[in-house]
Amino acid sequence: MEYTLKDLPAGSWSYVKRLDINGKMRRRLLDLGLVKGNRVSCMGASPLGGLRAYQICGAVVAIRDEDAALVLIDRPRGWGDE
């Protein structure tokens, strides 16, 4: 099964596998640190939906769900897993 960043529950983390997106949005996500092997944590979701906060390379950024669905990740892990 393939997981996407959108599947990552709040309070869990994973590693980026690849981006299935092209163009300017791909460049933006790469600039934010969503590159293969980087760890990303889901900090929480917007109460109205559509947006989630992720910690990437020490910074917290908001990414829309439709963009997060194009970032493939490894199996989600909880805070206790290493």
C-alpha positions in Angstrom: 0.0 0.0 0.0 1.2 3.5 -0.8 0.7 6.3 1.7 0.6 10.0 1.0 1.2 13.0 3.2 -2.5 13.5 3.4 -2.8 10.0 5.1 -0.4 11.0 7.9 -2.4 11.4 11.1 -1.8 14.3 13.5 1.0 13.3 16.0 2.7 10.9 13.6 5.7 11.1 11.3 7.2 9.4 8.2 9.9 9.8 5.6 9.3 11.3 2.1 9.5 8.8 -0.7 8.8 10.9 -3.8 6.6 13.7 -5.2 4.0 12.9 -7.9 3.7 16.5 -9.0 5.3 18.7 -11.6 5.8 22.4 -12.3 5.8 25.3 -9.8 4.2 23.4 -7.0 6.8 20.7 -7.2 9.6 23.3 -6.9 7.8 24.9 -4.0 7.5 21.6 -2.1 11.1 20.7 -2.8 12.2 24.2 -1.5 10.2 23.5 1.7 12.3 20.3 2.3 10.0 17.6 0.9 12.8 15.6 -0.6 13.4 11.9 -0.6 14.5 10.7 2.9 13.5 13.8 4.8 11.4 13.3 7.9 8.0 15.0 8.1 5.6 15.2 11.0 1.9 16.1 11.0 1.3 18.7 13.7 -2.4 19.0 13.2 -5.3 19.8 10.8 -7.4 22.9 10.2 -10.7 22.8 12.1 -12.5 23.6 8.8 -10.5 21.0 6.8 -8.5 21.3 3.7 -5.2 22.3 5.4 -2.7 20.5 7.6 0.4 21.7 9.5 3.6 19.7 9.0 7.0 20.0 10.5 9.7 19.8 7.9 13.4 20.5 8.5 12.6 22.3 11.8 9.9 24.6 10.3 6.1 24.2 10.5 4.4 24.8 7.2 0.7 24.5 6.1 0.0 22.4 3.0 -3.3 22.0 1.3 -4.8 18.4 1.3 -4.8 18.3 -2.5 -1.1 19.0 -2.6 -0.3 16.7 0.3 -2.1 13.9 -1.6 0.7 14.1 -4.2 3.6 13.5 -1.8 4.3 9.8 -1.2 5.6 8.7 2.1 6.7 5.5 4.0 4.4 3.9 6.4 3.2 6.4 9.1 4.8 6.0 12.5 3.8 7.2 15.9 6.0 9.3 18.3 7.1 6.1 20.1 8.4 4.4 16.9 12.0 5.0 15.7 
